[in-house]
Amino acid sequence: METENLQTFQQQVADLLLRHRSVLDVSSKFQESNSRVNRALMKAVTECGCIQVQAARQPFAEGTPLAEAKSSLDSHLNGSLCDHCLEVVKTEMGKNLFYLAAMCNILEIGLDEVVREESEKLSTLGVFNMR
């Protein structure tokens, strides 16, 4: 997202958030919305079946060149989200983003600042940024 879009979105959140202005309310809503994103993904697997998870230990050998290692790693996901599941996941991600912006507002942090600083860190540290 461009800085202007992030600032506009953050202002919209500030204008619309009426009931849950306490840091405790926003923090718990943010956590709940994250759980709803995860639940939507799980339902895509277990109820709809449009995606499947087939996980195993990632093959990673010491000394493997980075480009080669990246191409050998798997997301463990097969298939793609159907239109319905995609819409649900995107909706839940939007709510999660809403509460992230609300948390930024309460803490007087610009969402664009968070994204910019994280991007700079990724650019500087590259693969050494892995957590």
Buried (B, 14 or more C-beta within 10 A) or exposed (E): EEEEEBBEBBEEBBEEBEEBEEEEBBBEBBEEBBEBBEEBBEBBBEEBEBBEBEEEEEEEEEEEEEEEBEEEEEEEBEEEBBEEBBEBBEEBBEBBBBBBBBBBBBEEBBBBEBBEEEEEEEEEEEEEEEE
